[in-house]
Amino acid sequence: MKRDKKITQLAKKLIELSKEDGLVSEARVVEVLAGLKKIRHRSYLIILKTFLMRLRRELALQTAVVSTPNLLCEETLEKISAKYSAIYGRTISAEFQEDTSLIAGVRVRVGDDLYDASIAGRLHRLADCLS
């Protein structure tokens, strides 16, 4: 679905207003949504959909989803968070996600970037090379 440039620009500004210290804040998002509700723009629904899409993207950029077949301790998640925060130059929080299909190893997704150090990933890349 193609969006109007003005609506896209408005959604970007709303995302910036939703940030506190460079990170999206729940309290700020609530304030932004309350302000939008008061205005009741004629393209209200389209603005909300665009804002939601951009909000999801922004949250994905500040979250590292760590997938492993086994449970990780909180200390390991903090180290991963610190490592990716240093790589990206912004605060990244780490979330654990269990994925038994990985066999062993770890897979980390930050936004659209995927870091795969799993056995399943290696086997898949090997299969691609052989075919």
Backbone torsions as a table, in degrees:
resi	resn	phi	psi	omega
1	MET	NA	125.8	-179.4
2	LYS	-81.6	134.6	-177.5
3	ARG	-110.2	147.5	176.7
4	ASP	-63.7	140.8	-179.4
5	LYS	-59.1	-39.3	-179.0
6	LYS	-65.1	-39.0	178.8
7	ILE	-67.7	-40.5	177.6
8	THR	-62.6	-43.6	178.2
9	GLN	-64.4	-40.2	177.7
10	LEU	-62.8	-42.7	179.2
11	ALA	-62.9	-39.2	176.6
12	LYS	-62.8	-42.2	178.5
13	LYS	-65.8	-37.1	178.3
14	LEU	-65.2	-36.5	176.3
15	ILE	-64.1	-43.5	178.5
16	GLU	-62.5	-38.1	177.1
17	LEU	-69.0	-22.6	-179.0
18	SER	-82.5	-6.1	-177.2
19	LYS	-92.4	144.7	174.7
20	GLU	-133.1	118.5	-175.2
21	ASP	58.1	36.5	176.4
22	GLY	84.7	-5.0	-179.8
23	LEU	-118.4	146.9	177.4
24	VAL	-66.0	129.8	-178.4
25	SER	-113.5	135.9	-179.8
26	GLU	-60.9	-41.3	-179.8
27	ALA	-62.5	-41.5	179.3
28	ARG	-66.4	-38.7	178.8
29	VAL	-62.8	-41.4	178.2
30	VAL	-61.6	-41.6	178.2
31	GLU	-63.4	-43.8	-179.8
32	VAL	-62.9	-44.1	179.5
33	LEU	-65.2	-36.9	176.9
34	ALA	-64.9	-40.4	177.4
35	GLY	-64.2	-41.2	177.6
36	LEU	-63.8	-38.3	-178.8
37	LYS	-64.7	-36.5	179.2
38	LYS	-66.9	-39.5	-176.1
39	ILE	-71.2	-41.5	-178.0
40	ARG	50.7	61.7	176.7
41	HIS	-62.5	152.2	-178.1
42	ARG	-66.4	-24.8	176.4
43	SER	-102.2	35.8	-174.1
44	TYR	-53.5	-48.1	-176.9
45	LEU	-66.3	-40.7	179.2
46	ILE	-66.4	-40.3	177.8
47	ILE	-62.6	-44.3	179.4
48	LEU	-62.4	-42.5	179.1
49	LYS	-64.1	-43.0	179.1
50	THR	-65.9	-41.8	177.6
51	PHE	-61.6	-44.3	179.5
52	LEU	-62.1	-43.4	178.8
53	MET	-60.6	-46.3	-180.0
54	ARG	-68.8	-34.7	178.4
55	LEU	-65.0	-43.7	176.7
56	ARG	-60.1	-43.4	179.5
57	ARG	-63.1	-43.6	-179.6
58	GLU	-64.8	-41.6	177.9
59	LEU	-64.7	-37.4	177.7
60	ALA	-65.5	-33.8	179.9
61	LEU	-71.4	-22.3	-179.5
62	GLN	-106.7	15.8	179.6
63	THR	-132.2	131.8	173.1
64	ALA	-102.2	114.5	177.8
65	VAL	-91.4	113.2	-175.4
66	VAL	-100.5	114.7	-179.6
67	SER	-106.8	126.7	175.6
68	THR	-143.2	159.1	177.8
69	PRO	-74.5	-19.0	-178.6
70	ASN	-120.3	159.9	179.7
71	LEU	-66.3	138.8	176.4
72	LEU	-104.2	146.5	177.4
73	CYS	-79.1	162.6	-177.4
74	GLU	-62.7	-35.2	-179.9
75	GLU	-63.3	-40.4	178.4
76	THR	-65.5	-41.9	177.7
77	LEU	-62.5	-38.1	178.0
78	GLU	-64.9	-40.2	178.0
79	LYS	-65.0	-41.5	177.4
80	ILE	-63.3	-42.6	178.2
81	SER	-60.1	-45.3	179.4
82	ALA	-64.4	-41.2	-179.3
83	LYS	-62.4	-48.2	-177.8
84	TYR	-74.7	-26.8	173.6
85	SER	-64.2	-39.6	177.7
86	ALA	-68.0	-40.0	-179.4
87	ILE	-64.5	-45.9	-174.5
88	TYR	-89.9	-13.7	179.1
89	GLY	72.6	23.4	176.1
90	ARG	-149.1	165.1	-178.4
91	THR	-71.6	125.6	178.5
92	ILE	-122.5	128.0	175.0
93	SER	-100.0	145.8	-177.8
94	ALA	-104.4	135.5	176.1
95	GLU	-121.1	140.3	179.3
96	PHE	-92.2	140.3	175.8
97	GLN	-140.0	120.9	-179.7
98	GLU	-78.4	133.3	179.6
99	ASP	-143.8	97.3	-176.7
100	THR	-71.0	-15.0	179.8
101	SER	-72.0	-11.1	-178.7
102	LEU	-76.5	-13.5	-178.4
103	ILE	69.2	-63.2	176.8
104	ALA	-157.4	161.8	179.3
105	GLY	99.3	-161.6	-175.0
106	VAL	-145.5	149.7	175.1
107	ARG	-132.0	128.1	-178.2
108	VAL	-122.3	130.2	177.4
109	ARG	-119.4	123.6	174.2
110	VAL	-122.5	107.1	-176.0
111	GLY	61.7	-120.9	179.0
112	ASP	-94.6	-5.4	-178.7
113	ASP	-85.1	134.6	179.7
114	LEU	-124.2	125.7	176.0
115	TYR	-111.8	113.0	-174.0
116	ASP	-116.3	113.1	175.9
117	ALA	-124.8	44.5	-178.1
118	SER	-108.6	158.5	177.2
119	ILE	-64.6	-42.0	179.0
120	ALA	-59.9	-40.3	178.0
121	GLY	-64.7	-41.4	178.4
122	ARG	-64.9	-42.9	178.5
123	LEU	-62.8	-39.0	179.1
124	HIS	-65.2	-43.6	178.6
125	ARG	-65.6	-36.9	177.7
126	LEU	-65.0	-42.7	178.0
127	ALA	-62.5	-38.1	178.2
128	ASP	-65.3	-37.3	179.9
129	CYS	-68.8	-33.4	-177.0
130	LEU	-80.1	-20.0	-178.0
131	SER	-94.2	NA	NA
